[in-house]
Amino acid sequence: MAITEQIEVPKEDGVLGLYRGLVNQFANLISVLNSAGTIWIFALMFLICADIIGRAAFNAPIRGVAEIVGYSLVGAVYLQLAHSLHVGRFARAEMFIEPLKIDRPITASLFQIIFAIGGMIVFGLIAFGAVIKFDEAWPDLKFGVEGDFTVLVWPLRLTILTGSVMVAVKYLSLLIDNLIEIRQLIILRRPQTEKEPLRLYYLLIVLGLFVGGYLVATGNYSNVAIGSFSLIGMLIVIFMGIHIGVGLILLGFAGIWMMMGTPTIAINMVKLASNEFLRSYFFGVIPLFVLMGLVVNESDIGNDTFDVARWALRKVKGGLGVATVVANAIFAAITGSSIASAAVFTKVAVPHMIRHGYTPKFAVGTVAGSSILGMLIPPSLLLIIYGFVAEQSVGLLFLAAVIPGLIMASAMAFGIIAMAHFWPSYVGEPSTDENVDLNISDAAWLVLPILILVFAVLGGIYGGLFTPVEAGAVGAAGALIIATAKRRLTWTKLWRVLLETGHTTVSVLFLILAANIYGRMLALSGLPQSVGELIGGANLGFMGFMTLYIILVVILGMFLESISIMLIILPLVLPIVQAFGGDLVWFGIVTVIAVEMGLLTPPLGIAVYVVRSTITDNSITLNQIFAGAFPYVIIMLAVTILLIAVPDISLFLLKL
């Protein structure tokens, strides 16, 4: 039935108006908590830098820095969780739920209600565990060394409790919002574009999930079978659009409950993980490197890098494309983020390339393809996360990534030159006489701050002067000094950077926490060991396993973002790699490259979407960007095969 003019949306007065007012007040509250957590994380940089100065200059380190950083991260994360959910920063796969919102909004709202219930259950469990831990800490439990450095524990436990309750309330408000939306759509008698069989189809999906879950929960299955069911369930719930962290915790909790036959152990596992797992000094490396990268991004250092690179390569055929790769490689050494690289060089490099005769497809494809260097060339956020999951040294991973990163950048650069000569229809007919108003001294002045920052961070790690966490603090402080000296960082930009640092840190650490809970369940099930024995019995060999692994990671990359892929798949495959005798540092490099291919492959292709959302030319389509990036996927695959065939390439610097 068509909507008539007499039908109006119900006015938001009475109970509904009161609810909206409460929601607005709640949004203000979690915004205040988020600001407190943001400032808390920023303060850690000054604390760590002060500790370094005190230790190096006065032989008087600040006592308890490691403990303070660990506890601060936990507190800051829980203070910012609700606001991160509020602004949509919880990771999720959107290929199912987003189109459903457009075509069948009522059905989409029903799914969103189910997802919100799942979130309430997860954070209700965390809050329940926090109450118990708070009771244990009240009133005088302390951490540190008595008589030297001690801090009361209960304020931190209260922060965890408050933060988890805030998230549960936010999920409750999302549930109510979807109920209100369904009510309004029904009252409006919105024209239903979905046919009855399709409505039945989605109903059958939900019914099938509940029936399948019931059969799994009530059956008598082995631990390995339960672990297998969890993998299938994980793919289903993530594909449908539930927040990935929530889905992993739910599956981990349910799996342990089924294996142990009681919810008590599962509750204890969630309680311990949510209160203790993130309390690690080494997790401090995440917000600090993210802060450094975002400051560099805001201060237009990427623009300076590109100007120097295109000046140096102005006479090379395809030189602007090569300059983009070189600039991305240098930029990667101070940001560690492919997404930041894609956003920066879409603005900086694409207009130059198109103006000088390169095809739009080549221009956007080169930016998207070379942006993956941001996650390979150290410092790399993906390598940091891999180090946590695989329990490997982040410093060794950084060192191992240097040569593969240079090989990847060189392969892309030579590939562009070759394509400029032999595939001009793809590259275009660019001129080689671009007039760049630079000289050697100007170029040196522009690139000097970048070199100083790279030397301070990577030189400090490899020279044994800093731990990765301390290097992150030094890098962040250095980036702030450089941006301030160049007068490119206003107070507004700084606050925006700090907020983004907090949201990125929270989303990453919550995923790591969820993956830890899910990984404990998988380890308890014995599934990784069984899969390893199955692969060994099938006589696939290590190369056969690696082939299947690369294919699986690339397929997952078509639907999920990089961090989620690693946190989902690594708990399953790491024991298998160890059983084959594979080096976990080398495996980390191969994994990062394979995962990064997913940034360029449809339908998700996050780097491609970043380029499309950043570019101002609406005539350039997603299909053009995917097509333009495809040659770089082939180059990445070739380098991956090389690294698998010759592992010593990655391990060369470690053996010196």
For each residue, the residues with C-beta under 8 A, 3 or more apart:
1: 189 191
2: 191
3: 7 188 189 190 191
4: 7
5:
6:
7: 3 4 187 188 189
8:
9: 184 187 188
10: 16 183 184 187
11:
12: 16 17 20
13: 16 17
14: 17 18
15: 18 19
16: 10 12 13 19 20 180
17: 12 13 14 20 21
18: 14 15 21 22
19: 15 16 22 23 176
20: 12 16 17 23 24
21: 17 18 24 25
22: 18 19 25 26
23: 19 20 26 27 173
24: 20 21 27 28
25: 21 22 28 29
26: 22 23 29 30 169 170 173
27: 23 24 30 31 86
28: 24 25 31 32
29: 25 26 32 33 166
30: 26 27 33 34 82 83 86 166 170
31: 27 28 34 35 83
32: 28 29 35 36
33: 29 30 36 37 79 80 82 83 162 163 166
34: 30 31 37 38 79 80 82 83 84 499 502
35: 31 32 38 39
36: 32 33 39 40 79
37: 33 34 40 41 75 76 77 78 79 80 502 506
38: 34 35 41 42 76 80 498 499 501 502
39: 35 36 42 43 498
40: 36 37 43 44 72 75 76 79
41: 37 38 44 72 73 76 287 291 498 501 502 505
42: 38 39 45 46 291 498 501
43: 39 40 46 47 72
44: 40 41 47 48 68 69 72 73 284 287 288 473
45: 42 48 49 288 291 473 476 477
46: 42 43 49 50 477
47: 43 44 50 51 62 65 68 69
48: 44 45 51 52 65 69 284 288 469 470 473
49: 45 46 52 53 473 474 477
50: 46 47 53 54 62
51: 47 48 54 55 61 62 65 470
52: 48 49 55 56 466 470 473 474
53: 49 50 56 57 58
54: 50 51 57 58 60 61 62
55: 51 52 58 59 60 61
56: 52 53
57: 53 54
58: 53 54 55
59: 55
60: 54 55
61: 51 54 55 65
62: 47 50 51 54 65
63: 148 149
64: 67 68 144 149 151
65: 47 48 51 61 62 68 69 281
66: 69 70 281
67: 64 70 71 143 144 149 151 281
68: 44 47 64 65 71 72 151
69: 44 47 48 65 66 72 73 281 284 469
70: 66 67 73 74 278 279 280 281 283 284
71: 67 68 74 75 143 151 156 279
72: 40 41 43 44 68 69 75 76
73: 41 44 69 70 76 77 278 279 280 283 284 287 509
74: 70 71 77 78 156 159 160 275 278 279
75: 37 40 71 72 78 79 156 159 160
76: 37 38 40 41 72 73 79 80 502 505
77: 37 73 74 80 81 163 278 505 506 509 510
78: 37 74 75 81 159 160 162 163 164
79: 33 34 36 37 40 75 76 159 162 163
80: 33 34 37 38 76 77 83 84 163 502 503 505 506
81: 77 78 84 85 163 164 166 167 506 510
82: 30 33 34 85 86 163 166 167 169 170
83: 30 31 33 34 80 86 87 503
84: 34 80 81 87 89 90 502 503 506 507 510
85: 81 82 88 89 90 119 167 170 171 243
86: 27 30 82 83 170
87: 83 84 503
88: 85
89: 84 85 503 504 506 507
90: 84 85 243 244 245 246 507 510
91: 243 244 245 507 511 561 563 564
92: 97 238 241 242 243 244
93: 96 238 239 241 244 559 560 604
94: 97 98 241
95: 98 99 239 559 603 604
96: 93 99 100 239 240 241
97: 92 94 100 101 108 111 112 240 241
98: 94 95 101 102 241
99: 95 96 102 103
100: 96 97 103 104 105 107 108 111
101: 97 98 105 108
102: 98 99 105
103: 99 100 193 194
104: 100 107 108 192 193 194 198 199 202
105: 100 101 102 108 109 181 185 190
106: 109 110 182 185 186 190 192
107: 100 104 110 111 194 199 202
108: 97 100 101 104 105 111 112
109: 105 106 112 113 178 179 181 182 185
110: 106 107 113 114 178 182 202 206
111: 97 100 107 108 114 115 202 206 240 241
112: 97 108 109 115 116 174 175 178
113: 109 110 116 117 175 178 179
114: 110 111 117 118 206
115: 111 112 118 119 241 242 243 246
116: 112 113 119 120 171 172 174 175 178
117: 113 114 120 121 171 175
118: 114 115 121 122 242 246 247 250
119: 85 115 116 122 123 167 168 171 174 243 246
120: 116 117 123 124 168 171 172 175
121: 117 118 124 125 250
122: 118 119 125 126 246 249 250 253
123: 119 120 126 127 164 165 167 168 171
124: 120 121 127 128 168
125: 121 122 128 129 249 253 267 270 271
126: 122 123 129 130 160 164 270 271 274
127: 123 124 130 131 161 164 165 168
128: 124 125 131 132 267 271
129: 125 126 132 133 267 268 270 271 272 274 275
130: 126 127 133 134 157 160 161 164 271 274 275
131: 127 128 134 135 161
132: 128 129 135 136 271
133: 129 130 136 137 157 160 271 275
134: 130 131 137 138 154 157 158 160 161
135: 131 132 138
136: 132 133 141 157
137: 133 134 141 152 153 154 156 157
138: 134 135 141 154 157
139: 154
140: 152
141: 136 137 138 152 153 154
142: 146 150 151 152 153
143: 67 71 150 151 153
144: 64 67 148 149 150 151
145: 148 149 150
146: 142 150
147:
148: 63 144 145
149: 63 64 67 144 145
150: 142 143 144 145 146
151: 64 67 68 71 142 143 144
152: 137 140 141 142 155
153: 137 141 142 143 156 157
154: 134 137 138 139 141 157 158
155: 152 158 159
156: 71 74 75 137 153 159 160
157: 130 133 134 136 137 138 153 154 160 161 275
158: 134 154 155 161 162
159: 74 75 78 79 155 156 162 163
160: 74 75 78 126 130 133 134 156 157 163 164 274 275
161: 127 130 131 134 157 158 164 165
162: 33 78 79 158 159 165 166
163: 33 77 78 79 80 81 82 159 160 166 167
164: 78 81 123 126 127 130 160 161 167 168 274
165: 123 127 161 162 168 169
166: 29 30 33 81 82 162 163 169 170
167: 81 82 85 119 123 163 164 170 171
168: 119 120 123 124 127 164 165 171 172
169: 26 82 165 166 172 173
170: 26 30 82 85 86 166 167 173 174
171: 85 116 117 119 120 123 167 168 174 175
172: 116 120 168 169 175 176
173: 23 26 169 170 176 177
174: 112 116 119 170 171 177 178
175: 112 113 116 117 120 171 172 178 179
176: 19 172 173 179 180
177: 173 174 180 181
178: 109 110 112 113 116 174 175 181 182
179: 109 113 175 176 182 183
180: 16 176 177 183 184
181: 105 109 177 178 184 185
182: 106 109 110 178 179 185 186
183: 10 179 180 186 187
184: 9 10 180 181 187 188
185: 105 106 109 181 182 188 190
186: 106 182 183 189 190
187: 7 9 10 183 184
188: 3 7 9 184 185
189: 1 3 7 186
190: 3 105 106 185 186
191: 1 2 3
192: 104 106
193: 103 104
194: 103 104 107 198 199
195: 198 199
196: 199 200
197: 200 201
198: 104 194 195 201 202
199: 104 107 194 195 196 202 203
200: 196 197 203 204
201: 197 198 204 205
202: 104 107 110 111 198 199 205 206
203: 199 200 206 207
204: 200 201 207 208
205: 201 202 208 209 240
206: 110 111 114 202 203 209 210
207: 203 204 210 211
208: 204 205 211 212
209: 205 206 212 213 236
210: 206 207 213 214
211: 207 208 214 215
212: 208 209 215 216
213: 209 210 216 217 233
214: 210 211 217 218
215: 211 212 218 219
216: 212 213 219 221 226 229 233 258
217: 213 214 254 258
218: 214 215
219: 215 216
220:
221: 216 225 226 229 258
222: 225 226
223: 226 227 259 524 525 526 527
224: 227 228 525 526 527 530
225: 221 222 228 229
226: 216 221 222 223 229 230 255 258 259 525
227: 223 224 230 231 255 521 522 525 526 527
228: 224 225 231 232 527
229: 216 221 225 226 232 233 255
230: 226 227 233 234 251 252 254 255 518 521 522 525
231: 227 228 234 235 527 572
232: 228 229 235 236
233: 213 216 229 230 236 237 251
234: 230 231 237 238 247 248 251 518 568
235: 231 232 238 239
236: 209 232 233 239 240
237: 233 234 240 242 247 250 251
238: 92 93 234 235 241 242 244 247 560 564 568
239: 93 95 96 235 236 559
240: 96 97 111 205 236 237
241: 92 93 94 96 97 98 111 115 238
242: 92 115 118 237 238 246 247
243: 85 90 91 92 115 119 246 247
244: 90 91 92 93 238 247 248 511 514 560 564 568
245: 90 91 248 249 510 511 513 514
246: 90 115 118 119 122 242 243 249 250 514
247: 118 234 237 238 242 243 244 250 251 514
248: 234 244 245 251 252 511 514 515 517 518 567 568
249: 122 125 245 246 252 253 270 513 514 517 518
250: 118 121 122 237 246 247 253 254
251: 230 233 234 237 247 248 254 255 518 521
252: 230 248 249 255 256 269 270 514 517 518 519 520 521
253: 122 125 249 250 256 257 266 267 269 270 517 521
254: 217 230 250 251 257 258 266
255: 226 227 229 230 251 252 258 259 521 522 524 525
256: 252 253 259 260 265 266 269 520 521 524
257: 253 254 260 261 262 263 265 266
258: 216 217 221 226 254 255 261
259: 223 226 255 256 521 524 525
260: 256 257 264 265 266
261: 257 258
262: 257 265 266
263: 257 266 267
264: 260 267 268
265: 256 257 260 262 268 269
266: 253 254 256 257 260 262 263 269 270
267: 125 128 129 253 263 264 270 271
268: 129 264 265 271 272
269: 252 253 256 265 266 272 273 517 520
270: 125 126 129 249 252 253 266 267 273 274 517
271: 125 126 128 129 130 132 133 267 268 274 275
272: 129 268 269 275 276 277
273: 269 270 276 277 513 516 517 520
274: 126 129 130 160 164 270 271 277 513
275: 74 129 130 133 157 160 271 272 279
276: 272 273 279
277: 272 273 274 280 513 516
278: 70 73 74 77 283 509 512 513
279: 70 71 73 74 275 276
280: 70 73 277 283
281: 65 66 67 69 70 284 469
282: 285 388 394 468 469
283: 70 73 278 280 286 388 509 512
284: 44 48 69 70 73 281 287 288 469 472 473
285: 282 288 289 384 394 468 469 472
286: 283 289 290 381 384 385 505 508 509
287: 41 44 73 284 290 291 472 501 502 504 505
288: 44 45 48 284 285 291 292 469 472 473 475 476
289: 285 286 292 293 336 379 381 384 472 475 476
290: 286 287 293 294 336 337 381 501 504 505
291: 41 42 45 287 288 294 295 472 476 479 497 498 501
292: 288 289 295 296 334 335 336 453 457 472 475 476 478 479
293: 289 290 296 297 334 335 336 337 340
294: 290 291 297 298 340 497 500 501 504
295: 291 292 298 299 476 479 480 483 489 497
296: 292 293 299 301 302 331 334 335 340 453 479 483
297: 293 294 301 302 335 340 343 344
298: 294 295 483 488 489 493 496 497
299: 295 296 479 482 483 486 488 489
300: 303 304 486 488
301: 296 297 304 305 331 334 449 450 482 483
302: 296 297 305 306 327 331 341 344 345 348
303: 300 306 307 344 348
304: 300 301 307 308 446 447 449 450
305: 301 302 308 309 327 330 331 446 447 450
306: 302 303 309 310 323 324 327 345 348 349 352
307: 303 304 310 311 436 438 446
308: 304 305 311 312 327 438 443 446 447
309: 305 306 312 313 322 323 324 326 327 330
310: 306 307 313 314 319 320 323 327 352 434 436
311: 307 308 314 436 438 443
312: 308 309 323 326 443
313: 309 310 316 319 320 322 323 326
314: 310 311 319 432 433 434 436
315: 319 432 433
316: 313 319 322 417 432
317: 417 420 421 430 432
318: 321 322 416 417 419 420 421 427 430
319: 310 313 314 315 316 322 323 430 432 434
320: 310 313 323 324 349 352 353 356 358 430 434
321: 318 324 325 353 358 362 363 366 416 420 427
322: 309 313 316 318 319 325 326 413 416 417
323: 306 309 310 312 313 319 320 326 327 349
324: 306 309 320 321 327 328 345 349 353 366 367 370
325: 321 322 328 329 366 370 373 409 412 413 416
326: 309 312 313 322 323 329 330 409 413
327: 302 305 306 308 309 310 323 324 330 331 345 348 349
328: 324 325 331 332 341 345 370 371 373 374 409
329: 325 326 332 333 370 373 377 405 406 409
330: 305 309 326 327 333 334 447 450 454
331: 296 301 302 305 327 328 334 335 340 341 344 345 374
332: 328 329 335 336 341 373 374 375 376 377 380 405
333: 329 330 377 378 379 450 454 458
334: 292 293 296 301 330 331 379 450 453 454 457 475 479
335: 292 293 296 297 331 332 340 341 374
336: 289 290 292 293 332 374 375 378 379 380 381 384
337: 290 293 340 341 374 375 381
338: 341 342 371 372 373 374 375 562 596 599 607
339: 342 343 371 374 606 607 610
340: 293 294 296 297 331 335 337 343 344 374
341: 302 328 331 332 335 337 338 344 345 370 371 373 374
342: 338 339 345 346 367 368 371 374 607 610 611 614
343: 297 339 340 346 347 610 614
344: 297 302 303 331 340 341 347 348
345: 302 306 324 327 328 331 341 342 348 349 350 367 370 371
346: 342 343 349 350 364 367 610 611 614 615
347: 343 344 350 351 614
348: 302 303 306 327 344 345 351 352
349: 306 320 323 324 327 345 346 352 353 363 366 367
350: 345 346 347 353 354 360 363 364 367 611 615
351: 347 348 354 355
352: 306 310 320 348 349 355 356
353: 320 321 324 349 350 356 358 362 363 366 430
354: 350 351 358 360 363 617
355: 351 352
356: 320 352 353 430 431 434
357: 428 429 430 431
358: 320 321 353 354 362 363 427 428 430
359: 362 363 425 426 427 428
360: 350 354 363 364 617 619 620 624 628
361: 364 365 426 624 625 627 628
362: 321 353 358 359 365 366 419 426 427 428 628
363: 321 349 350 353 354 358 359 360 366 367 628
364: 346 350 360 361 367 368 611 612 615 620 624 625 628 629
365: 361 362 368 369 624 625 627 628 629 630 631 632
366: 321 324 325 349 353 362 363 369 370 416 628 632
367: 324 342 345 346 349 350 363 364 370 371 611
368: 342 364 365 371 599 600 607 608 610 611 625 628 629 632
369: 365 366 372 412 600 628 629 631 632 633 635
370: 324 325 328 329 341 345 366 367 373 409 412 632
371: 328 338 339 341 342 345 367 368 374 599 607 610 611
372: 338 369 375 376 408 593 596 597 599 600 607 632 636
373: 325 328 329 332 338 341 370 376 377 405 408 409 412
374: 328 331 332 335 336 337 338 339 340 341 342 371 377 380
375: 332 336 337 338 372 380 381 382 383 562 592 595 596
376: 332 372 373 380 401 404 405 408 589 592 593 596
377: 329 332 333 373 374 380 401 402 405 406 409
378: 333 336 383 397 398 399 401 402 405 458
379: 289 333 334 336 383 384 398 457 458 468 471 472 475
380: 332 336 374 375 376 377 383 384 397 398 401 592
381: 286 289 290 336 337 375 384 385 508 563
382: 375 385 386 562 563 566 592 595 596
383: 375 378 379 380 386 387 394 397 398 401 588 589 592
384: 285 286 289 336 379 380 381 387 388 394 397 468
385: 286 381 382 388 389 508 512 563 566 567
386: 382 383 389 390 392 397 566 570 588 591 592
387: 383 384 390 391 392 393 394 397 588
388: 282 283 384 385 391 512
389: 385 386 512 515 519 566 567 570 571 574
390: 386 387 570 574 584 587 588
391: 387 388
392: 386 387 396 397 584 585 588
393: 387 396 397 585
394: 282 285 383 384 387 397 398 468
395: 398 399 461 462 467 468
396: 392 393 399 400 585 654
397: 378 380 383 384 386 387 392 393 394 400 401 585 588 589
398: 378 379 380 383 394 395 401 402 458 461 462 468
399: 378 395 396 402 462 653 654
400: 396 397 403 404 585 586 588 589 650 651 653 654
401: 376 377 378 380 383 397 398 404 405 589 592 650
402: 377 378 398 399 405 406 653
403: 400 406 407 649 650 652 653
404: 376 400 401 407 408 589 593 639 643 649 650
405: 329 332 373 376 377 378 401 402 408 409
406: 329 377 402 403 409 410
407: 403 404 410 411 639 642 649
408: 372 373 376 404 405 411 412 593 635 636 639
409: 325 326 328 329 370 373 377 405 406 412 413
410: 406 407 413 414
411: 407 408 414 415 635 638 639
412: 325 369 370 373 408 409 415 416 632 635
413: 322 325 326 409 410 416 417
414: 410 411 417 418
415: 411 412 418 419 631 632 635
416: 318 321 322 325 366 412 413 419 420 427
417: 316 317 318 322 413 414 420 421
418: 414 415 421 422 423
419: 318 362 415 416 422 423 426 427 631
420: 317 318 321 416 417 423 424 427 430
421: 317 318 417 418 424
422: 418 419
423: 418 419 420 426 427
424: 420 421 427 428 429
425: 359
426: 359 361 362 419 423 631
427: 318 321 358 359 362 416 419 420 423 424 430
428: 357 358 359 362 424
429: 357 424
430: 317 318 319 320 353 356 357 358 420 427
431: 356 357 434
432: 314 315 316 317 319
433: 314 315
434: 310 314 319 320 356 431
435:
436: 307 310 311 314
437:
438: 307 308 311 442 443 446
439: 442 443
440: 443 444
441: 444 445
442: 438 439 445 446
443: 308 311 312 438 439 440 446 447
444: 440 441 447 448
445: 441 442 448
446: 304 305 307 308 438 442 443 449
447: 304 305 308 330 443 444 450 451
448: 444 445 451 452
449: 301 304 446 452 453 482 485 486
450: 301 304 305 330 333 334 447 453 454
451: 447 448 454 455
452: 448 449 455 456 478 482
453: 292 296 334 449 450 456 457 475 478 479 482
454: 330 333 334 450 451 457 458 459
455: 451 452 458 459
456: 452 453 459 460 471 474 475 478
457: 292 334 379 453 454 460 461 471 472 474 475 478
458: 333 378 379 398 454 455 461 462 471
459: 454 455 456 462 463 465
460: 456 457 463 465 466 470 471 474
461: 395 398 457 458 465 466 467 468 471
462: 395 398 399 458 459
463: 459 460
464:
465: 459 460 461
466: 52 460 461 469 470 471 474
467: 395 461 470 471
468: 282 285 379 384 394 395 398 461 471 472
469: 48 69 281 282 284 285 288 466 472 473
470: 48 51 52 460 466 467 473 474
471: 379 456 457 458 460 461 466 467 468 474 475
472: 284 285 287 288 289 291 292 379 457 468 469 475 476
473: 44 45 48 49 52 284 288 469 470 476 477
474: 49 52 456 457 460 466 470 471 477 478
475: 288 289 292 334 379 453 456 457 471 472 478 479
476: 45 288 289 291 292 295 472 473 479 480
477: 45 46 49 473 474 480 481
478: 292 452 453 456 457 474 475 481 482
479: 291 292 295 296 299 334 453 475 476 482 483
480: 295 476 477 483 484 489
481: 477 478 484 485
482: 299 301 449 452 453 478 479 485 486
483: 295 296 298 299 301 479 480 486 488 489
484: 480 481 487 489
485: 449 481 482
486: 299 300 449 482 483 489
487: 484
488: 298 299 300 483
489: 295 298 299 480 483 484 486 493 494 497
490: 493 494
491: 494 495
492: 495 496
493: 298 489 490 496 497
494: 489 490 491 497 498
495: 491 492 498 499
496: 298 492 493 499 500
497: 291 294 295 298 489 493 494 500 501
498: 38 39 41 42 291 494 495 501 502
499: 34 38 495 496 502 503
500: 294 496 497 503 504
501: 38 41 42 287 290 291 294 497 498 504 505
502: 34 37 38 41 76 80 84 287 498 499 505 506
503: 80 83 84 87 89 499 500 506 507
504: 89 287 290 294 500 501 507 508
505: 41 76 77 80 286 287 290 501 502 508 509
506: 37 77 80 81 84 89 502 503 509 510
507: 84 89 90 91 503 504 510 511
508: 286 381 385 504 505 511 512 563
509: 73 77 278 283 286 505 506 512 513
510: 77 81 84 90 245 506 507 513 514
511: 91 244 245 248 507 508 514 515 563 564 567
512: 278 283 385 388 389 508 509 515 516 567
513: 245 249 273 274 277 278 509 510 516 517
514: 244 245 246 247 248 249 252 510 511 517 518 567
515: 248 389 511 512 518 519 567 568 570 571
516: 273 277 512 513 519 520
517: 248 249 252 253 269 270 273 513 514 520 521
518: 230 234 248 249 251 252 514 515 521 522 568 571
519: 252 389 515 516 522 523 570 571
520: 252 256 269 273 516 517 523 524
521: 227 230 251 252 253 255 256 259 517 518 524 525
522: 227 230 255 518 519 525 527 528 571 572
523: 519 520 526 528 571
524: 223 255 256 259 520 521
525: 223 224 226 227 230 255 259 521 522
526: 223 224 227 523 529 530
527: 223 224 227 228 231 522 530 531 572
528: 522 523 531 532 571 572 573 574 575 576
529: 526 532 533 575 579
530: 224 526 527 533 534
531: 527 528 534 535 572 576
532: 528 529 535 536 575 576 579 580
533: 529 530 536 537
534: 530 531 537 538
535: 531 532 538 540 544 545 576
536: 532 533 539 579
537: 533 534
538: 534 535 544
539: 536
540: 535 544 545 548
541: 544 545
542: 545 546 580 581 582
543: 546 547 644
544: 535 538 540 541 547 548
545: 535 540 541 542 548 549 576 580
546: 542 543 549 550 590 644
547: 543 544 550 551
548: 540 544 545 551 552
549: 545 546 552 553 573 594
550: 546 547 553 554 590 594 640 644
551: 547 548 554 555
552: 548 549 555 556 569
553: 549 550 556 557 565 569 591 594 595 597 598
554: 550 551 557 558 594 597 598 601
555: 551 552 558 559
556: 552 553 559 560 565 568 569 598
557: 553 554 560 562 565 594 595 596 597 598 599 601 604
558: 554 555 598 601 602 603 604 605
559: 93 95 239 555 556 603 604
560: 93 238 244 556 557 564 565 568 598 604
561: 91 564 565 598 604 606
562: 338 375 382 557 565 566 595 596 598 599 606
563: 91 381 382 385 508 511 566 567
564: 91 238 244 511 560 561 567 568
565: 553 556 557 560 561 562 568 569 595 598
566: 382 385 386 389 562 563 569 570 591 595
567: 248 385 389 511 512 514 515 563 564 570 571
568: 234 238 244 248 515 518 556 560 564 565 571
569: 552 553 556 565 566 572 573
570: 386 389 390 515 519 566 567 573 574 591
571: 389 515 518 519 522 523 528 567 568 574
572: 231 522 527 528 531 569 575 576
573: 528 549 569 570 576 577
574: 389 390 528 570 571 577 578 584 587
575: 528 529 532 572 578 579
576: 528 531 532 535 545 572 573 579 580
577: 573 574 580 582 584 587
578: 574 575 581 582 584
579: 529 532 536 575 576
580: 532 542 545 576 577
581: 542 578
582: 542 577 578 586 587
583: 586 587 647 651
584: 390 392 574 577 578 587 588
585: 392 393 396 397 400 588 589 650 651 654
586: 400 582 583 589 590 643 647 650 651
587: 390 574 577 582 583 584 590 591
588: 383 386 387 390 392 397 400 584 585 591 592
589: 376 383 397 400 401 404 585 586 592 593 643 650
590: 546 550 586 587 593 594 640 643 644 650
591: 386 553 566 570 587 588 594 595
592: 375 376 380 382 383 386 401 588 589 595 596
593: 372 376 404 408 589 590 596 597 636 639 640 643
594: 549 550 553 554 557 590 591 597 640
595: 375 382 553 557 562 565 566 591 592 598
596: 338 372 375 376 382 557 562 592 593 599 600 636
597: 372 553 554 557 593 594 600 601 633 636 637 640
598: 553 554 556 557 558 560 561 562 565 595 601 604 605 606
599: 338 368 371 372 557 562 596 605 606 607 608
600: 368 369 372 596 597 605 607 608 626 629 630 632 633 636
601: 554 557 558 597 598 604 605 626 633
602: 558 605 608 622 626
603: 95 558 559
604: 93 95 557 558 559 560 561 598 601 609
605: 558 598 599 600 601 602 608 609 626 629
606: 339 561 562 598 599 609 610
607: 338 339 342 368 371 372 599 600 610 611 629
608: 368 599 600 602 605 611 612 622 625 626 629
609: 604 605 606 612 613 622
610: 339 342 343 346 368 371 606 607 613 614
611: 342 346 350 364 367 368 371 607 608 614 615 625
612: 364 608 609 615 620 621 622 625
613: 609 610
614: 342 343 346 347 610 611
615: 346 350 364 611 612 620
616:
617: 354 360 620
618:
619: 360
620: 360 364 612 615 617 624 625
621: 612 624 625
622: 602 608 609 612 625 626
623: 626 627
624: 360 361 364 365 620 621 627 628
625: 361 364 365 368 608 611 612 620 621 622 628 629
626: 600 601 602 605 608 622 623 629 630
627: 361 365 623 624 630
628: 360 361 362 363 364 365 366 368 369 624 625 631
629: 364 365 368 369 600 605 607 608 625 626 632 633
630: 365 600 626 627 633 634
631: 365 369 415 419 426 628 634 635
632: 365 366 368 369 370 372 412 415 600 629 635 636
633: 369 597 600 601 629 630 636 637
634: 630 631 637 638
635: 369 408 411 412 415 631 632 638 639
636: 372 408 593 596 597 600 632 633 639 640
637: 597 633 634 640 641
638: 411 634 635 641 642
639: 404 407 408 411 593 635 636 642 643
640: 550 590 593 594 597 636 637 643 644
641: 637 638 644 645
642: 407 638 639 645 646 649
643: 404 586 589 590 593 639 640 646 647 649 650
644: 543 546 550 590 640 641 647
645: 641 642
646: 642 643 649
647: 583 586 643 644 650 651
648: 651 652 655
649: 403 404 407 642 643 646 652
650: 400 401 403 404 585 586 589 590 643 647
651: 400 583 585 586 647 648 654 655
652: 403 648 649 655 656
653: 399 400 402 403 656
654: 396 399 400 585 651
655: 648 651 652
656: 652 653
